[in-house]
């Protein structure tokens, strides 16, 4: 069964696409343009009542929220492709811990940066310099914690690449490229080495080649 992924050009769906590639799962994509309001179309809202991306359809099974999706496929196809959950229950605990760190601590400030630095000009809304400054400060503190962790461990959950690392790539790409704030990573030796490692995986390069960011 081929997995159908909605909205492949946006950041969070790329989290799903990379997971599917790592797990060697066939997929097809459905292009949506949020700038044209495709995510608010009544037919799409029947599938995703919050009008957000990504959404996957796997036969009769529909699932949304990118981190829920990658957890689902990493577990369902655990014996196939890259093991993104670890070999022991302790490994899995650390994967879940750092995946939550990404969702609760890394994502909020970087999302605010993307919203105010990149999307506000396109949407014609004002950027808030105070929010930008505070978000960068918050993100810097998170990256300091990552620097300490990655000085002791090659990847966030241990010596293996996992969902916890993968989940950072879509918005980390904005930080390193479109927002031109790569110094936040480069100023931290171990974070920088980790970023170079995960961002050079063939699966991520394939995602970037196939589905460019809209901004």
LUMBA-438111 format. One record per residue: residue in one letter; x, y, z of N, C-alpha, C in turn. Coordinates in pm, whole numbers, padded with zeros to 5 digits, always signed. Layout:
BEGIN
AXYZXYZXYZ...
END
This chain:
BEGIN
X+00084-00119+00000+00000+00000+00000+00088+00125+00000X+00060+00218-00089+00137+00341-00098+00077+00447-00007X+00161+00512+00072+00117+00616+00164+00103+00747+00087X-00008+00815+00107-00033+00944+00043-00002+01054+00144X+00089+01146+00108+00133+01252+00199+00089+01387+00143X+00017+01464+00222-00033+01595+00180+00065+01705+00221X+00093+01796+00127+00170+01917+00157+00320+01898+00163X+00382+01830+00066+00524+01793+00078+00624+01908+00076X+00585+02025+00029+00682+02134+00020+00702+02208+00152X+00615+02185+00249+00624+02257+00376+00708+02180+00477X+00743+02247+00585+00843+02192+00677+00799+02064+00746X+00688+02067+00816+00648+01950+00894+00623+01826+00809X+00562+01838+00691+00549+01719+00606+00683+01658+00567X+00787+01740+00560+00919+01687+00526+00969+01590+00634X+00927+01612+00756+00960+01520+00866+00904+01381+00832X+00784+01379+00782+00718+01253+00745+00786+01189+00625X+00814+01269+00522+00876+01216+00401+01011+01151+00431X+01091+01217+00515+01222+01162+00547+01207+01030+00622X+01113+01024+00712+01088+00900+00786+01049+00787+00690X+00961+00815+00597+00917+00713+00502+01033+00664+00416X+01119+00757+00375+01235+00717+00295+01330+00631+00378X+01357+00672+00501+01445+00593+00588+01388+00453+00612X+01256+00443+00619+01190+00315+00645+01158+00238+00517X+01198+00294+00402+01180+00226+00273+01032+00197+00245X+00950+00299+00269+00805+00289+00248+00768+00371+00125X+00693+00311+00035+00650+00382-00086+00548+00490-00051X+00558+00604-00119+00463+00712-00093+00437+00789-00221X+00327+00860-00221+00296+00959-00324+00255+01086-00252X+00259+01198-00322+00231+01325-00256+00110+01395-00318X+00047+01477-00236-00064+01562-00280-00021+01706-00251X-00004+01784-00355+00043+01921-00338-00070+02010-00287X-00041+02088-00184-00135+02187-00131-00060+02319-00117X-00128+02429-00143-00069+02561-00130-00141+02636-00019X-00075+02647+00098-00142+02712+00210-00157+02862+00187X-00071+02917+00101-00082+03060+00073-00207+03090-00012X-00261+02988-00076-00385+03002-00151-00505+02949-00072X-00478+02900+00050-00586+02853+00135-00632+02711+00109X-00549+02632+00040-00588+02494+00010-00616+02413+00136X-00548+02446+00245-00563+02370+00370-00695+02403+00441X-00767+02502+00390-00898+02537+00448-01013+02494+00357X-00980+02422+00252-01083+02370+00162-01174+02273+00240X-01304+02282+00222-01397+02195+00297-01366+02046+00284X-01321+02004+00167-01291+01862+00148-01169+01821+00229X-01069+01910+00238-00952+01879+00319-00988+01881+00468X-01073+01973+00507-01112+01984+00648-01191+01861+00695X-01249+01788+00603-01315+01663+00640-01212+01560+00687X-01091+01572+00633-00984+01480+00669-00902+01532+00787X-00880+01665+00789-00799+01728+00894-00875+01850+00945X-00957+01834+01048-01046+01942+01092-00975+02067+01141X-00844+02057+01173-00768+02175+01217-00706+02249+01099X-00715+02190+00980-00663+02257+00861-00513+02274+00862X-00440+02173+00910-00295+02181+00920-00230+02067+00843X-00103+02087+00812-00024+01985+00742+00083+01933+00835X+00120+01804+00819+00081+01711+00715-00039+01626+00752X-00083+01551+00653-00186+01449+00669-00141+01332+00584X-00160+01210+00634-00131+01093+00551-00256+01006+00541X-00269+00944+00426-00372+00843+00404-00302+00714+00364X-00331+00611+00437-00269+00480+00416-00382+00380+00400X-00430+00366+00276-00551+00287+00255-00668+00360+00319X-00737+00291+00407-00852+00352+00477-00810+00423+00605X-00681+00421+00636-00631+00479+00760-00581+00620+00735X-00630+00716+00813-00589+00856+00801-00527+00901+00932X-00417+00974+00922-00346+01019+01042-00288+01157+01018X-00295+01243+01119-00229+01373+01110-00148+01398+01236X-00074+01510+01237+00029+01548+01335+00158+01472+01302X+00258+01548+01257+00378+01487+01199+00452+01394+01295X+00462+01429+01422+00537+01344+01514+00461+01216+01544X+00329+01224+01547+00249+01102+01563+00268+01011+01442X+00275+01071+01324+00290+00994+01201+00425+00922+01199X+00533+00993+01233+00664+00928+01225+00678+00821+01333X+00618+00841+01449+00619+00737+01551+00546+00612+01500X+00434+00634+01435+00352+00525+01384+00430+00440+01283X+00491+00506+01185+00561+00430+01081+00691+00369+01132X+00759+00436+01223+00881+00379+01279+00851+00252+01358X+00734+00247+01422+00694+00129+01498+00636+00022+01407X+00549+00061+01316+00483-00037+01229+00584-00112+01143X+00686-00041+01095+00787-00102+01008+00922-00108+01078X+00920-00143+01205+01042-00141+01287+01151-00231+01229X+01114-00342+01169+01213-00437+01117+01257-00404+00975X+01210-00293+00922+01238-00256+00783+01313-00123+00778X+01412-00113+00691+01484+00013+00676+01564+00048+00801X+01584+00178+00823+01661+00227+00937+01581+00212+01066X+01643+00157+01169+01577+00148+01299+01586+00286+01365X+01473+00355+01372+01469+00492+01423+01424+00500+01568X+01408+00383+01633+01357+00380+01770+01455+00321+01870X+01564+00261+01821+01659+00198+01911+01631+00051+01932X+01724-00019+01994+01714-00163+02008+01655-00208+02142X+01655-00119+02240+01605-00156+02372+01496-00059+02417X+01426-00096+02522+01323-00008+02576+01386+00118+02633X+01511+00107+02682+01582+00225+02731+01616+00319+02616X+01658+00262+02503+01680+00343+02383+01553+00417+02346X+01443+00343+02345+01315+00402+02305+01277+00515+02399X+01304+00497+02526+01274+00603+02623+01349+00731+02591X+01477+00718+02555+01557+00837+02522+01513+00899+02390X+01474+00816+02294+01421+00870+02169+01298+00954+02197X+01207+00900+02278+01084+00971+02311+01114+01098+02390X+01210+01089+02481+01247+01207+02561+01294+01321+02471X+01387+01290+02379+01443+01396+02295+01349+01439+02183X+01259+01351+02146+01155+01392+02052+01061+01493+02119X+01035+01471+02246+00954+01568+02322+01030+01698+02344X+01161+01689+02368+01242+01810+02381+01232+01892+02252X+01243+01825+02138+01231+01895+02010+01096+01965+02000X+00990+01894+02035+00855+01948+02021+00827+02060+02119X+00876+02048+02242+00838+02141+02349+00936+02256+02370X+01062+02236+02332+01164+02337+02361+01231+02394+02237X+01266+02308+02141+01331+02354+02019+01231+02417+01922X+01119+02351+01901+01025+02395+01799+00960+02531+01827X+00910+02559+01948+00840+02687+01968+00922+02810+01932X+01046+02825+01980+01120+02947+01942+01160+02950+01794X+01194+02836+01737+01234+02838+01597+01113+02862+01507X+00998+02812+01549+00875+02839+01472+00843+02988+01474X+00857+03051+01589+00832+03196+01598+00931+03274+01511X+01055+03229+01506+01153+03294+01420+01113+03282+01273X+01074+03162+01232+01031+03142+01093+00910+03228+01062X+00817+03233+01155+00694+03310+01133+00724+03458+01115X+00811+03513+01199+00835+03658+01198+00945+03701+01100X+01042+03613+01076+01151+03649+00985+01115+03620+00840X+01052+03504+00814+01027+03462+00677+00884+03481+00630X+00789+03436+00710+00651+03432+00663+00579+03565+00675X+00611+03644+00775+00541+03772+00793+00550+03861+00669X+00668+03879+00610+00675+03963+00489+00591+03910+00374X+00587+03778+00359+00510+03718+00250+00360+03734+00275X+00321+03721+00401+00178+03731+00436+00132+03875+00453X+00228+03968+00449+00192+04108+00464+00157+04147+00606X+00211+04071+00703+00188+04103+00843+00318+04156+00904X+00308+04239+01007+00430+04298+01064+00513+04197+01142X+00644+04209+01130+00735+04129+01211+00754+04198+01346X+00768+04120+01449+00785+04174+01584+00931+04154+01626X+01006+04263+01632+01148+04254+01665+01171+04196+01804X+01080+04225+01896+01092+04173+02033+01076+04022+02034X+00979+03972+01958+00958+03827+01950+01080+03761+01886X+01134+03822+01783+01252+03767+01716+01370+03758+01814X+01393+03866+01887+01505+03868+01982+01486+03764+02092X+01367+03760+02149+01341+03666+02259+01346+03522+02211X+01296+03498+02090+01297+03361+02036+01439+03313+02011X+01523+03402+01962+01663+03365+01938+01733+03336+02070X+01702+03413+02172+01761+03388+02304+01717+03252+02359X+01587+03223+02345+01535+03094+02393+01598+02978+02318X+01607+02993+02187+01665+02887+02106+01812+02866+02141X+01884+02975+02167+02025+02964+02206+02042+02883+02333X+01954+02901+02429+01961+02825+02555+01936+02677+02531X+01843+02648+02441+01816+02508+02406+01939+02446+02339X+01998+02519+02248+02116+02467+02178+02236+02450+02271X+02242+02530+02376+02347+02510+02476+02330+02374+02545X+02208+02338+02572+02180+02207+02633+02215+02096+02535X+02183+02117+02407+02219+02020+02303+02371+02005+02296X+02442+02116+02305+02588+02112+02297+02644+02022+02407X+02591+02035+02526+02636+01950+02637+02602+01804+02609X+02481+01777+02568+02440+01639+02540+02526+01578+02429X+02547+01653+02321+02618+01599+02206+02770+01594+02227X+02817+01650+02336+02958+01632+02372+02980+01494+02433X+02871+01427+02468+02878+01296+02534+02818+01186+02448X+02748+01223+02343+02674+01127+02263+02670+01173+02119X+02692+01082+02023+02696+01121+01883+02562+01178+01836X+02454+01116+01881+02319+01161+01848+02244+01189+01977X+02128+01246+01967+02056+01289+02087+02017+01173+02178X+01974+01062+02119+01929+00949+02200+02038+00847+02227X+02158+00867+02172+02266+00771+02192+02359+00768+02073X+02406+00648+02040+02501+00635+01929+02434+00601+01797X+02302+00614+01790+02227+00580+01670+02137+00696+01627X+02122+00712+01497+02032+00812+01440+01889+00769+01465X+01805+00863+01512+01669+00827+01549+01570+00934+01509X+01444+00908+01540+01339+01007+01517+01371+01139+01584X+01438+01134+01699+01469+01256+01772+01558+01349+01690X+01654+01292+01619+01742+01373+01533+01667+01417+01408X+01602+01322+01345+01528+01348+01221+01431+01465+01236X+01365+01472+01349+01259+01571+01369+01308+01715+01365X+01438+01735+01386+01495+01870+01387+01521+01926+01247X+01524+01841+01147+01571+01884+01016+01483+01986+00944X+01351+01973+00942+01271+02066+00862+01285+02212+00903X+01280+02241+01033+01291+02380+01077+01437+02420+01098X+01524+02321+01129+01666+02350+01135+01719+02397+01001X+01662+02343+00894+01701+02385+00759+01672+02534+00739X+01559+02581+00787+01528+02724+00780+01633+02806+00855X+01672+02759+00972+01769+02831+01054+01903+02843+00980X+01944+02734+00917+02075+02729+00854+02078+02795+00717X+01964+02810+00655+01961+02858+00517+01881+02987+00501X+01750+02977+00485+01670+03095+00453+01682+03206+00557X+01692+03172+00685+01698+03276+00788+01840+03326+00812X+01939+03255+00755+02079+03296+00767+02123+03313+00913X+02080+03219+00996+02120+03221+01137+02201+03096+01171X+02274+03048+01073+02353+02927+01094+02459+02941+01201X+02498+03063+01232+02598+03084+01337+02552+03026+01470X+02421+03016+01491+02371+02959+01616+02412+02813+01630X+02426+02745+01519+02475+02608+01517+02626+02604+01509X+02685+02684+01421+02829+02679+01398+02911+02723+01519X+02853+02807+01604+02923+02852+01725+02929+02745+01833X+02863+02632+01808+02859+02523+01906+02918+02399+01839X+03039+02363+01877+03118+02261+01807+03043+02130+01787X+02985+02078+01893+02922+01947+01884+02786+01953+01815X+02714+02061+01834+02588+02079+01761+02617+02091+01612X+02724+02161+01578+02761+02180+01438+02794+02046+01372X+02872+01962+01440+02908+01831+01386+02784+01743+01370X+02698+01748+01469+02571+01672+01463+02485+01719+01346X+02475+01850+01327+02394+01902+01217+02450+01857+01083X+02581+01864+01066+02642+01822+00940+02613+01674+00914X+02617+01595+01017+02590+01452+01005+02445+01428+00959X+02349+01479+01034+02210+01445+01004+02160+01512+00876X+02209+01631+00847+02160+01703+00729+02221+01652+00600X+02322+01566+00610+02383+01508+00491+02338+01364+00466X+02239+01319+00539+02187+01185+00511+02120+01184+00373X+02138+01078+00296+02078+01070+00163+01927+01092+00163X+01859+01047+00267+01714+01062+00274+01673+01209+00279X+01746+01289+00356+01714+01431+00366+01747+01503+00235X+01858+01468+00175+01894+01530+00048+01791+01497-00060X+01738+01377-00054+01634+01339-00151+01508+01422-00130X+01469+01441-00005+01352+01524+00024+01371+01665-00030X+01487+01723-00006+01514+01859-00052+01515+01869-00204X+01568+01767-00269+01573+01768-00415+01435+01755-00477X+01350+01675-00416+01218+01649-00472+01116+01758-00440X+01125+01814-00318+01020+01905-00272+01082+02028-00207X+01100+02132-00286+01163+02253-00236+01069+02329-00144X+01127+02398-00048+01050+02483+00043+00984+02596-00038X+00862+02635+00000+00796+02744-00073+00860+02880-00050X+00931+02894+00061+01002+03018+00094+01146+02982+00129
END
